Amino acid sequence: MTQPFDNRPLTAAETDALRARQRERNKVMGLILGFLVILFFAISIVKITAKPEHAPAEGAEQMEHS
């Protein structure tokens, strides 16, 4: 089954090790989040600036229906 919780306070060395692991995990998560922000920004810029080749000119559709 499950192990009972150990409610004893952490020693200074255990606390330092725990904080160090948390800092490393936070750094990795920050880098991943920053990479995703840059990736989404780059994709958005490419989509905004790219002109589709298969799309007709803006006024061409209205002229065909007139």
C-alpha positions in Angstrom: 0.0 0.0 0.0 1.3 3.5 0.7 4.0 4.5 3.1 3.1 6.5 6.1 4.1 10.2 6.0 7.3 11.1 7.7 6.4 14.2 9.7 9.9 14.9 11.1 11.3 18.3 10.2 14.0 18.4 7.5 17.6 18.9 8.4 19.5 21.9 7.0 21.2 19.7 4.4 17.9 18.1 3.3 16.3 21.6 3.0 19.3 22.9 0.9 19.1 19.8 -1.4 15.3 20.3 -1.8 15.7 24.0 -2.6 18.5 23.2 -5.1 16.3 20.7 -6.9 13.4 23.2 -7.0 15.7 25.9 -8.4 16.9 23.6 -11.2 13.4 22.5 -12.0 12.3 26.1 -12.1 15.1 27.1 -14.4 14.3 24.3 -16.8 10.6 25.2 -16.8 11.5 28.8 -17.4 13.7 27.9 -20.4 10.9 25.7 -21.9 8.3 28.4 -21.4 10.6 31.1 -22.9 11.3 28.8 -25.9 7.6 28.3 -26.5 6.9 32.0 -26.3 9.6 32.7 -28.9 8.4 29.8 -31.1 4.8 31.0 -31.0 5.9 34.6 -31.7 8.0 33.5 -34.7 5.2 31.4 -36.1 2.8 34.3 -35.7 5.2 36.7 -37.5 5.7 34.2 -40.4 1.9 33.7 -40.7 1.2 37.5 -40.7 3.9 38.4 -43.2 3.5 35.4 -45.5 1.2 36.0 -48.5 -0.5 32.8 -49.6 0.3 32.1 -53.3 -2.9 30.2 -54.0 -5.2 33.0 -52.7 -6.7 35.5 -55.3 -6.0 39.2 -55.0 -8.2 41.1 -52.6 -10.3 42.8 -55.2 -10.5 39.9 -57.6 -13.3 38.1 -55.7 -15.6 41.1 -55.7 -15.0 41.7 -59.4 -16.0 38.2 -60.3 -19.3 38.4 -58.5 -20.3 41.7 -60.1 
